[in-house]
Amino acid sequence: MTTFSMQLYSARNAPPLADRLRELAELGYTDVECFRGLYDDVPALKSGLEANGLTARSGHFSVDLLENEFDRSLDIARMLGNEILVLPYVVPDQRPKDAAGWRDFGARIGAIARRIKGEGLRASWHNHDFELREVEGGGRPLEYILDADSAIEWEADLAWVVRGGEDPAAWLERYSGRVSALHVKDIAEAGTKTDEDGWADVGDGTLDWSSLWARGRAAGADLMIAEHDNPSDFSRFARRTIDAFGRFEKGN
């Protein structure tokens, strides 16, 4: 079974969260992915999920939170029912500058992933575009992260792979068997949707999602997470995207 999920970061500018959770459930989503901005009141978040019959198979946890507040991270994950703890980002001023630095960073992520795995959970890295660009000394950051340890799975954001100048199908094939989830987002035609930072509703952009969906499933992903970094209308995005999910799941 494929799980249809929504990254709640997409709804951050469309409060209140309770209304969005109800809306997502009514549209047919069965799962959501939470992020750090929602962890100030985890019991209330859990209550909102339960009230709408939603699961939260995955959640985003920063490198800092996992390294410095590991027990708190576990408490949050277990309260929300997370299976997969996703490390989502490294801020620009903390990014290594060369291959050696990224190799060391990969070792840090590997240590976190092994610790998470030791607790019976899974760890996954979520990419942006900068991890796909070659660094001084050769190689790409995503390689240094994912190749550091087999305990690190990949939450593949394929639109960011494209914005990083790479072929998403080739990367899915390279890490087949270690792809825990896809972030399903789309890129608008060049010069359009500038008010939405150039992103499009899924199925309305330039990515061949009918093909990428099947490739992602073949690579191991059974968790498909809708995301739009800056939708002008969250309800429109959520509705059009789950319609597209249904088509992709049927192979259309």
Backbone torsions as a table, in degrees:
resi	resn	phi	psi	omega
1	MET	NA	139.0	175.9
2	THR	-96.4	130.8	178.5
3	THR	-91.6	127.0	176.3
4	PHE	-94.1	114.9	-174.3
5	SER	-124.0	167.7	176.4
6	MET	-133.8	127.9	171.7
7	GLN	-74.6	117.0	-173.5
8	LEU	-69.0	-11.5	171.8
9	TYR	-57.6	-30.4	179.4
10	SER	-63.0	-23.8	-175.8
11	ALA	-103.9	10.2	-173.3
12	ARG	-63.0	-25.4	-179.3
13	ASN	-100.6	15.3	-179.1
14	ALA	-130.3	59.2	179.6
15	PRO	-71.2	164.7	1.7
16	PRO	-84.8	153.0	-177.8
17	LEU	-59.4	-37.9	-179.1
18	ALA	-56.2	-40.6	179.2
19	ASP	-67.7	-38.0	-179.5
20	ARG	-68.8	-38.8	177.6
21	LEU	-62.6	-43.2	177.9
22	ARG	-62.8	-43.5	179.8
23	GLU	-61.4	-44.7	-179.2
24	LEU	-61.7	-44.0	178.9
25	ALA	-62.6	-41.3	-179.8
26	GLU	-65.8	-32.1	179.6
27	LEU	-75.3	-19.6	178.7
28	GLY	115.0	0.9	171.8
29	TYR	-68.0	143.1	179.2
30	THR	-114.2	-3.4	-171.6
31	ASP	-150.7	155.0	172.6
32	VAL	-134.8	157.8	173.1
33	GLU	-112.5	123.3	-177.4
34	CYS	-91.7	167.5	179.7
35	PHE	-141.7	170.8	-168.2
36	ARG	-58.1	-32.2	-179.5
37	GLY	-63.0	-11.8	-179.5
38	LEU	-102.5	3.0	-171.6
39	TYR	-92.7	7.8	178.6
40	ASP	-71.8	-28.2	178.5
41	ASP	-137.3	77.9	-175.9
42	VAL	-65.6	-40.0	177.3
43	PRO	-57.8	-39.7	178.7
44	ALA	-67.4	-38.8	177.5
45	LEU	-62.8	-45.7	178.1
46	LYS	-59.9	-42.9	179.1
47	SER	-60.7	-40.8	179.0
48	GLY	-64.8	-39.0	177.3
49	LEU	-64.7	-48.0	-177.8
50	GLU	-63.3	-37.8	-179.1
51	ALA	-62.9	-24.4	-177.6
52	ASN	-111.7	9.8	177.6
53	GLY	65.9	30.2	-178.0
54	LEU	-102.2	141.5	170.9
55	THR	-98.6	171.5	175.2
56	ALA	-138.4	78.0	-175.4
57	ARG	-63.1	-28.5	-178.2
58	SER	-132.4	158.2	176.2
59	GLY	-150.9	148.2	178.9
60	HIS	-89.8	131.3	179.1
61	PHE	-134.4	126.5	-176.6
62	SER	-67.8	157.6	175.0
63	VAL	-57.1	-43.9	-179.7
64	ASP	-59.5	-45.7	-178.7
65	LEU	-63.8	-41.7	-177.8
66	LEU	-72.8	-33.0	179.7
67	GLU	-78.1	-35.3	-172.1
68	ASN	-106.0	-19.1	179.4
69	GLU	-136.5	55.9	-174.4
70	PHE	-62.2	-45.4	-178.4
71	ASP	-62.5	-40.7	177.0
72	ARG	-63.4	-40.5	178.1
73	SER	-59.9	-44.4	178.5
74	LEU	-63.0	-41.6	179.2
75	ASP	-59.8	-44.7	179.3
76	ILE	-62.3	-48.7	-177.2
77	ALA	-60.2	-43.1	-177.3
78	ARG	-72.4	-35.5	177.9
79	MET	-65.0	-36.6	-178.2
80	LEU	-87.5	-8.2	179.6
81	GLY	80.4	23.1	179.7
82	ASN	-64.6	139.2	169.2
83	GLU	-96.5	-33.6	-171.8
84	ILE	-123.1	123.1	173.4
85	LEU	-97.7	118.0	-173.2
86	VAL	-104.0	127.6	173.8
87	LEU	-91.8	114.8	-163.6
88	PRO	-98.7	-15.3	-166.4
89	TYR	-173.6	153.2	166.7
90	VAL	-130.9	125.4	-173.2
91	VAL	-65.9	153.3	-173.0
92	PRO	-53.0	-42.6	-175.2
93	ASP	-76.0	-4.4	176.2
94	GLN	-109.5	4.0	-179.0
95	ARG	-79.7	134.8	174.8
96	PRO	-59.1	158.1	-175.6
97	LYS	-100.0	-16.4	-174.4
98	ASP	-149.3	179.9	-176.1
99	ALA	-59.4	-43.0	-179.0
100	ALA	-62.0	-40.7	179.2
101	GLY	-65.5	-41.1	179.2
102	TRP	-69.4	-32.6	176.1
103	ARG	-63.1	-42.2	177.4
104	ASP	-65.7	-39.5	178.4
105	PHE	-63.3	-41.6	177.3
106	GLY	-58.5	-38.1	177.9
107	ALA	-64.1	-37.5	176.5
108	ARG	-62.6	-44.5	-180.0
109	ILE	-66.0	-37.4	177.3
110	GLY	-61.4	-40.7	179.1
111	ALA	-64.1	-41.3	176.7
112	ILE	-63.3	-45.3	-177.4
113	ALA	-61.9	-41.1	179.1
114	ARG	-65.6	-36.4	178.6
115	ARG	-66.6	-41.7	177.5
116	ILE	-63.9	-45.0	179.3
117	LYS	-60.7	-36.1	177.9
118	GLY	-64.5	-18.1	176.9
119	GLU	-94.6	8.2	178.2
120	GLY	82.7	14.3	179.7
121	LEU	-116.2	178.6	-177.8
122	ARG	-118.3	149.7	178.4
123	ALA	-119.0	141.9	-176.8
124	SER	-144.3	144.9	176.3
125	TRP	-101.2	135.4	176.1
126	HIS	-106.1	127.5	-175.6
127	ASN	-94.4	158.6	164.6
128	HIS	-121.2	-163.8	-177.2
129	ASP	-76.8	-31.1	-173.5
130	PHE	-65.4	-25.2	179.6
131	GLU	-72.5	-10.4	-178.6
132	LEU	-98.5	-1.2	-176.5
133	ARG	-100.2	135.1	-175.9
134	GLU	-62.3	142.4	-177.9
135	VAL	-111.1	167.7	176.7
136	GLU	-58.6	128.9	-176.6
137	GLY	97.6	-5.5	176.5
138	GLY	93.7	158.3	178.5
139	GLY	84.2	170.6	179.9
140	ARG	-118.9	145.7	-178.5
141	PRO	-52.4	-39.3	-177.7
142	LEU	-61.4	-35.2	176.6
143	GLU	-63.8	-45.5	-178.3
144	TYR	-65.4	-30.7	178.3
145	ILE	-75.7	-56.0	-174.0
146	LEU	-70.1	-29.0	-179.5
147	ASP	-83.3	-6.3	-176.2
148	ALA	-68.9	-34.7	-175.6
149	ASP	-162.4	136.4	-179.2
150	SER	-67.3	-13.4	177.2
151	ALA	-72.8	-14.3	-179.7
152	ILE	-88.0	114.3	173.8
153	GLU	-91.1	178.9	-175.7
154	TRP	-127.6	121.2	166.2
155	GLU	-92.4	101.0	-168.7
156	ALA	-84.4	115.6	172.7
157	ASP	-96.9	96.9	-170.1
158	LEU	-74.1	-27.5	176.3
159	ALA	-65.8	-38.5	175.7
160	TRP	-69.3	-31.2	174.3
161	VAL	-60.4	-45.2	178.4
162	VAL	-62.9	-44.3	178.5
163	ARG	-66.3	-20.1	174.3
164	GLY	-84.7	2.6	175.4
165	GLY	84.6	18.5	-176.5
166	GLU	-117.8	165.1	179.9
167	ASP	-89.4	113.1	-176.8
168	PRO	-63.2	-34.8	-180.0
169	ALA	-62.5	-40.1	-180.0
170	ALA	-65.6	-38.7	179.3
171	TRP	-71.1	-36.3	175.4
172	LEU	-62.5	-42.0	178.9
173	GLU	-65.5	-40.5	-178.1
174	ARG	-60.8	-39.4	-176.8
175	TYR	-109.7	26.9	177.7
176	SER	-56.5	136.9	-176.8
177	GLY	94.7	-14.1	-179.7
178	ARG	-120.0	10.0	-179.7
179	VAL	-89.9	108.3	-176.3
180	SER	-81.1	-31.1	-175.0
181	ALA	-162.8	160.1	170.4
182	LEU	-113.1	137.2	163.0
183	HIS	-88.2	115.1	-173.4
184	VAL	-98.4	102.7	179.8
185	LYS	-140.4	166.5	-172.3
186	ASP	-135.5	156.8	-177.1
187	ILE	-111.7	131.0	-180.0
188	ALA	-74.1	160.6	172.7
189	GLU	-56.0	144.7	-177.9
190	ALA	-53.4	131.4	177.2
191	GLY	85.5	-1.5	179.7
192	THR	-110.6	163.7	177.9
193	LYS	51.3	42.2	179.4
194	THR	-66.3	-24.6	177.2
195	ASP	-72.6	-13.0	178.1
196	GLU	-115.5	26.3	177.2
197	ASP	59.6	25.9	176.5
198	GLY	81.0	8.8	175.8
199	TRP	-91.4	157.9	-179.8
200	ALA	-127.5	160.8	169.0
201	ASP	-61.3	144.6	-178.2
202	VAL	-60.5	131.2	-177.8
203	GLY	91.0	-7.5	-178.3
204	ASP	-114.3	11.3	-176.7
205	GLY	-118.1	-151.1	-170.3
206	THR	-99.2	-9.5	-179.7
207	LEU	-81.4	143.2	178.2
208	ASP	-85.5	77.3	-172.2
209	TRP	-71.4	-25.8	177.7
210	SER	-62.5	-37.1	176.7
211	SER	-77.6	-44.4	-176.7
212	LEU	-65.7	-33.9	176.9
213	TRP	-58.2	-50.8	-179.4
214	ALA	-63.4	-40.3	178.6
215	ARG	-65.3	-38.4	177.7
216	GLY	-65.3	-41.5	176.9
217	ARG	-61.7	-42.7	180.0
218	ALA	-65.1	-28.0	-180.0
219	ALA	-83.2	-5.5	174.5
220	GLY	121.2	-9.0	-175.4
221	ALA	-78.4	123.8	170.4
222	ASP	-117.6	6.9	179.4
223	LEU	-119.0	111.2	-178.0
224	MET	-109.2	116.4	-169.8
225	ILE	-114.3	112.4	177.6
226	ALA	-68.2	140.4	175.3
227	GLU	-151.8	142.5	171.3
228	HIS	-141.6	122.3	-173.5
229	ASP	-71.1	-21.8	-176.9
230	ASN	-157.5	64.0	-179.6
231	PRO	-71.8	137.6	176.1
232	SER	-75.7	-20.8	179.9
233	ASP	-144.0	99.7	-176.3
234	PHE	-62.1	-40.9	-177.9
235	SER	-61.2	-42.7	176.7
236	ARG	-60.5	-47.5	-179.8
237	PHE	-59.5	-47.6	-178.0
238	ALA	-62.7	-42.4	-178.0
239	ARG	-68.0	-49.3	-177.6
240	ARG	-66.7	-33.7	-176.7
241	THR	-71.4	-43.2	-179.8
242	ILE	-69.1	-28.6	172.2
243	ASP	-62.0	-42.2	178.0
244	ALA	-66.5	-39.8	177.4
245	PHE	-54.6	-45.3	-179.3
246	GLY	-60.4	-40.3	178.7
247	ARG	-66.7	-44.2	-178.2
248	PHE	-64.9	-38.6	-179.0
249	GLU	-64.9	-30.2	178.2
250	LYS	-86.6	-1.3	179.1
251	GLY	86.4	18.3	-179.2
252	ASN	-105.0	NA	NA
